Amino acid sequence: MGRTATLLIIEDEPETVAVLKAYFQAQGYRVLAAASGEEALAMAREHTPDVILLDIRLPDIDGFEVFRRLRTHRRTEGIPVIFLTERRGRQDRLAGLELGAYDYIPKPFSLQELRARVQNILRRSQAGPAFDFLTGLPGLPLILEHLEEQLGRTGWVAWLIGLEGLEAFGEHYGFVARDDAIRAVGLLLAGVNHEGGEGLFLGHLGEGLFLMTGEARQAVALGEKALSRLQNALPYFYPLQELEEDPAGLPALRIVAARLMAAEGPFAGPEAVLEALRRRLAPVGAGPR
Ligand code: CA
């Protein structure tokens, strides 16, 4: 992947920050730094860095609390964390944290060793099976990889299919219901995709937006089938009683879709394909009415 990885350093000792920043910038990383826990949380939510280096001793909330709050927020829960720990003590508390969610390196650390940890994490999260936590479908890194391959072929079609209005839906019914709706769309699309047999690809870009691609002679019709099934399924995303009582008062979910054909290219790269699709995204149906 040619993408620049973003690193967030959470540390209040200016010298340590300066050293880390200079070192990782020289390695080609985009480096952000925060000197307090609260500032760090705001930054992490805004920039969703690829890796976080988290010092345990901070002036406001400690590193464990920062870690806990990262894990409770949708945008930051999946970000790998490397704790910078004192050599003595405190590591027992690390043992209580969920496995696999973090790594740690005792201070003073060697920069080469820290870089190796960061690279390992990036390799795992970017080139590994990078499946979306919510739907179990391939996430952005795999989507980009797939599109890159596909750009070398002809006769493909790419669909972007999703739901708009999820935010209001989530505010009304809660995040669990919102996530359930996204999962349901993923399952429905996976079902349609499965009927198309081998060679079709389905991934979840996040926020309820799905990418479906394949050979045009198959995948054009499959995309249309998916849209009509989705339209039929929308009412089931709502509680039956509310649907019967006041359908007009419910937060509307809109199906949005965009289609792009290989012949409309050339495209500069996988990101350009996604961008063209996003620009073209338009409503194709609405529910629950
Ligand atoms: Ca510190």
Boltz pocket constraint, residues with backbone or C-beta under 6 A from the ligand:
constraints:
  - pocket:
      binder: B
      contacts: [[A, 11], [A, 12], [A, 13], [A, 55], [A, 56], [A, 57], [A, 58]]
      max_distance: 6.0
